[in-house]
Amino acid sequence: MRLKHWTAASLILAASLPGLSQARDTTHHLDFDSVVQQAAQAGRLDGSVKFYMAGEQVPGRVTRLNDAVTNKKTNAFNKSDEEACAWVLQSALITLQDAAKRAGANAVVDIVSYYKRNEFSDPQKYECHAGAFVAGVALKGKIAKTE
C-alpha cells in the first residue's frame, strides 16, 4: 500500500513541475567558424579537409563528388547549451572529415543544417537543438575536391 501511495505522489509531483514533465527543445543559431577553429586547435580536425557553408565563397575550382549527411547527438547534461552545441558540431565535423578523406576529397561544401530534414542555410551559422539532457546537430553537404 505504501508503494502505491509514494508512486502516486511522485507522479503528481513530476507532472506539476514543468522542468520534469515537459521536454525542452531550444533552437540555437551559432557561429560555425569558431567551432571549426576550436576543433582544429584541439586536434580533433586535422586540417586536411576544409568546410564551407552554403553561400560561402569557395576558392579555386570545385569538383563535387557526392552528398554527405550526418546527424549527431551528445549528452547535454550539466553543460550550457552553447557548450553542448559546440561539442556535437565537432562530432558532426569529424564525421564529415572522415567521409571526405575516404572519398579522396579535401573539402565539404554547401553545408546546411538539416535538423529533422528541415534545411537552415546561413553562410556563418549552424542550427543546434538543445534539451535538458541531449543536444543535436544535423548537417548536409557535398564532398568535394578543390584546386
C-alpha positions as semicolon CSV with decimal commas, in nm:
position;residue;x (nm);y (nm);z (nm)
1;M;0,000;0,000;0,000
2;R;0,281;0,240;0,084
3;L;0,445;0,179;-0,255
4;K;0,123;0,278;-0,435
5;H;0,098;0,592;-0,222
6;W;0,457;0,700;-0,294
7;T;0,427;0,616;-0,665
8;A;0,112;0,824;-0,699
9;A;0,266;1,113;-0,507
10;S;0,579;1,101;-0,725
11;L;0,376;1,107;-1,045
12;I;0,169;1,403;-0,926
13;L;0,484;1,591;-0,826
14;A;0,658;1,519;-1,157
15;A;0,354;1,632;-1,356
16;S;0,335;1,958;-1,160
17;L;0,698;2,054;-1,227
18;P;0,735;2,194;-1,582
19;G;1,106;2,116;-1,599
20;L;1,046;1,747;-1,543
21;S;0,716;1,699;-1,723
22;Q;0,789;1,889;-2,044
23;A;1,077;1,823;-2,279
24;R;1,285;2,123;-2,382
25;D;1,396;2,169;-2,742
26;T;1,561;2,508;-2,777
27;T;1,681;2,608;-3,123
28;H;2,011;2,794;-3,143
29;H;2,184;2,950;-3,444
30;L;2,553;2,970;-3,355
31;D;2,881;3,070;-3,518
32;F;3,019;2,789;-3,735
33;D;3,379;2,906;-3,789
34;S;3,459;2,949;-3,419
35;V;3,372;2,583;-3,354
36;V;3,577;2,469;-3,656
37;Q;3,873;2,664;-3,512
38;Q;3,819;2,511;-3,165
39;A;3,816;2,161;-3,313
40;A;4,131;2,227;-3,516
41;Q;4,315;2,375;-3,217
42;A;4,217;2,075;-3,004
43;G;4,345;1,838;-3,273
44;R;4,002;1,688;-3,343
45;L;4,019;1,812;-3,703
46;D;4,349;1,762;-3,881
47;G;4,320;2,045;-4,135
48;S;4,322;1,817;-4,439
49;V;3,955;1,895;-4,510
50;K;3,809;2,246;-4,533
51;F;3,446;2,324;-4,451
52;Y;3,235;2,577;-4,643
53;M;2,879;2,672;-4,554
54;A;2,622;2,719;-4,832
55;G;2,656;3,071;-4,967
56;E;3,021;3,093;-4,866
57;Q;3,276;3,156;-5,142
58;V;3,493;2,852;-5,211
59;P;3,837;2,943;-5,351
60;G;3,954;2,772;-5,670
61;R;3,785;2,516;-5,888
62;V;3,541;2,281;-5,714
63;T;3,459;1,927;-5,823
64;R;3,161;1,793;-5,631
65;L;3,175;1,419;-5,567
66;N;2,880;1,309;-5,357
67;D;2,641;1,413;-5,082
68;A;2,702;1,360;-4,713
69;V;2,460;1,381;-4,422
70;T;2,537;1,349;-4,055
71;N;2,303;1,358;-3,756
72;K;2,477;1,369;-3,420
73;K;2,358;1,388;-3,061
74;T;2,552;1,445;-2,742
75;N;2,494;1,446;-2,370
76;A;2,396;1,799;-2,270
77;F;2,352;1,730;-1,900
78;N;2,537;1,981;-1,682
79;K;2,658;2,180;-1,986
80;S;2,548;2,514;-2,120
81;D;2,355;2,494;-2,447
82;E;2,642;2,663;-2,630
83;E;2,898;2,419;-2,488
84;A;2,686;2,115;-2,577
85;C;2,617;2,254;-2,926
86;A;2,987;2,316;-2,991
87;W;3,071;1,963;-2,879
88;V;2,808;1,800;-3,101
89;L;2,905;2,015;-3,402
90;Q;3,265;1,899;-3,361
91;S;3,142;1,541;-3,369
92;A;2,949;1,609;-3,691
93;L;3,254;1,776;-3,847
94;I;3,474;1,478;-3,763
95;T;3,224;1,251;-3,939
96;L;3,225;1,477;-4,248
97;Q;3,606;1,498;-4,243
98;D;3,631;1,118;-4,234
99;A;3,381;1,082;-4,521
100;A;3,575;1,334;-4,731
101;K;3,907;1,160;-4,665
102;R;3,761;0,821;-4,758
103;A;3,643;0,973;-5,088
104;G;3,983;1,129;-5,158
105;A;3,841;1,479;-5,119
106;N;3,973;1,783;-4,939
107;A;3,655;1,982;-4,874
108;V;3,292;1,970;-4,775
109;V;3,097;2,248;-4,948
110;D;2,740;2,380;-4,949
111;I;2,691;2,278;-4,585
112;V;2,345;2,343;-4,444
113;S;2,186;2,246;-4,116
114;Y;1,943;1,962;-4,173
115;Y;1,773;1,903;-3,838
116;K;1,469;1,674;-3,879
117;R;1,520;1,716;-4,255
118;N;1,447;2,089;-4,238
119;E;1,717;2,296;-4,404
120;F;1,860;2,604;-4,238
121;S;2,111;2,782;-4,456
122;D;2,336;3,064;-4,340
123;P;2,695;3,129;-4,451
124;Q;2,810;3,182;-4,090
125;K;2,574;2,996;-3,858
126;Y;2,465;2,640;-3,788
127;E;2,150;2,520;-3,616
128;C;2,159;2,322;-3,295
129;H;1,873;2,190;-3,084
130;A;1,938;2,165;-2,712
131;G;1,732;1,998;-2,446
132;A;1,784;1,928;-2,079
133;F;1,976;1,608;-2,149
134;V;2,060;1,595;-2,523
135;A;2,183;1,837;-2,790
136;G;2,171;1,760;-3,160
137;V;2,315;1,886;-3,487
138;A;2,242;1,754;-3,835
139;L;2,442;1,872;-4,137
140;K;2,412;1,809;-4,508
141;G;2,684;1,899;-4,754
142;K;2,873;1,792;-5,063
143;I;3,204;1,611;-5,051
144;A;3,433;1,790;-5,295
145;K;3,783;1,839;-5,431
146;T;3,911;2,193;-5,455
147;E;4,208;2,311;-5,657
